[in-house]
Amino acid sequence: MLTVRKARKEMEPKQYLKLFLATRKPTGEDKQALLEEFCSQEQYLDAASRILALQDMLMKDFEKKNRIEDIRRQQVLIPNGTVGKPYEARLLPEQYGWQDMIAFRLEGVEITGLVYDPASGQLSGIPEQAGDHKLSLKYQLEGDGATGTWQERLLTLIINPDPRSLWKNRPSDKEDPYWKEDEITIAEKLGNKYLAVSSKRGRSHANTGGFRDDDFAFRYFSENGWSIVAVSDGAGSARFAREGARLACSAVVEFLGQQLMAGAFAEMDTLLTNAGAALDAEAQKKISHIVYHQLGGAAQHAFRQLEQLATTSGALLNDFHATLIFTLVKQYSQGYALLSFGVGDCPIALLYNDLQSVSLMNKMDVGEFGGGTRFITLPEIFQSDSFAGRFGFKWVPDFNYLFLMTDGVYDPKFEVEANLEKPERWQAFLADLKGNNAENTAVALKPGNADLPAQLSAWMDFWSPGNHDDRTLAILF
Amino acid sequence: MFGEPIQALNNALSGMINTLRSDAQALDSLWISIVTFDREVRELAPLTELVHFQLPEITCPQSGPTNTGKGLELIHQKVKSEVRKGSENQKGDWKPLFFLFTDGKPSDIQLYREMLPKIKALNFAAIVGCAAGHLADDSMLKELTDNVVHLDTADTATLKQFFKWVSDTIEQGNKSMGTVESLPLPPPPAEVHLVI
């Protein structure tokens, strides 16, 4: 483009005149003298000069309009911001190949809460207003300076709302037959240990007026010294998962209570009452047998109860999808016996040996996609070869903490399964509970702490982007 | 698709993105990618977190083949390489959702049919086929998925309703479910016919 203009500028009026005439009225060799004379006359040379000047003006103006249109069409991406989150971006015409802008200013920034520094090109600050903001880049190209004209290019700056401001807290429908409280937090003595447990409706459910799908149940059987804690997470995709979770927990507590009363664990008592730190192979085998039959029986009982509920309510068994974990605990003279069962993606972890050892007491069902797991409502889990792997047994002199939690806590705090087996992650988790967190909410895990329910409840509200599921955490200590 | 319908599509898509931006859950966890297919197949917007997403303008040639099969091929490749699978040491993404929008029928039928089982094997939480206008072929989309909707016209009002429904579907996306189940779709609006 520039070379063309240069060529045109160099064209002399006389040259132009000759070319013009030669194209419009070709003349023969014999009239060359006439042409030469015509093209030398002042008035015609003057006219040619004016034509050239006008052409030059037309061309310049067209090129400029063209340039303005190119600038208007060019894709310009300014990084998105988020309300309340420090923002910084660089915005200079050179970045977009607009070196020919001789002056520029950016208007409309004020509304976003940001500040623009034309010298450095920094657009920075803390965005205040969400939306697709139209910023106006006012600029001048060559020639605009003299006339004081400003061209305009609109730029879009997207400011996302603060995700925290978007969550609504809508009440759940109390008239619903399967309604349950949005939150339950309890702290009380359980046998000779202390239990703190909290179950809270997640923001994603509160946002839509949904229900808490998580549930738990626990009981201490004074007649035989056993305690049981069960936790369940109803599947978000199942209609009545909240009831599935509630029933699964209460079914295993009820079933095992009956079995304990009926003496189904008597042999266990015989084996463990005077057992030393290590159990012999024979004793282990017998214990495994009891664990498999009694806890497996409890899981099957929960399945049958859910199946029956589906039949009587006219719903599908799938409508009650829920994961289930539970642990039985008893203190003997030489130590504690812990028995567990689990289906789904909720972990049971035992912290012992002065917080130096951790035992993951169940096999986690984690699919390759988020949320993909298995439920107590799936008949195939009982038939699968891996069923035997769902049980856990631990014999320890003492323990620090037993944790049962749903993925609402496990996902944000441990992220992946591998971390559940690392003692340092559990130590960090305990530090978090003790107040080492962004919100500075501390839970004093001390028996008899009257503020424990309130503290735990406050801690359960921790903020973690993308993790807004129901949360249930049971701590036995 | 060109002229007014493509303008309407761009507007409706932009409206959908805005709706999603105001959804707490989506703003926190949604990633979007857009692939266009006509004579050429292009990844118009690579997989981007909604927070950083900026909608490019969709343009279409006035005529020429519709290489739906090639489009599926690119989608397959992208899902394979970009969607994170869960493992002991990595959190898996939620199952992705796939929306295919067309106003024609595949020109590369052989490749299209070859890609069908591969796309189905990707285990999307839902595949939704959307046929817009009288030239769109519902039956071809039916081979891809049971969830096929038909829009009689691709005007602004209809598309707006359609994409509202798409965003409702997306908002249902991240829920725990069985490892092999698929997502139940919300009922579509009146402007959108479910093809049975």
Interface residues (C-beta under 8 A of the other chain):
Chain A: Q75 L77 P79 N80 T82 A130 D132 T156 I158 N160 P161 P163 L166 W167 R203 S204 N207 D233 A235 G236 S237 A238 N318 H321 D345 V366 G367 E368 F369 G370 G371 G372 T373 R374 F375 L378 D407 D411 E415 V416 E417 A418 P465 G466 H468 D469
Chain B: N18 R21 S22 D23 A24 Q25 L27 D28 S29 L50 V51 H52 F53 Q54 P56 K85 G86 S87 E88 N89 Q90 K91 G92 D93 W94 K95 N123 A125 N174 K175 S176 M177 G178 T179 E181 L183 P184
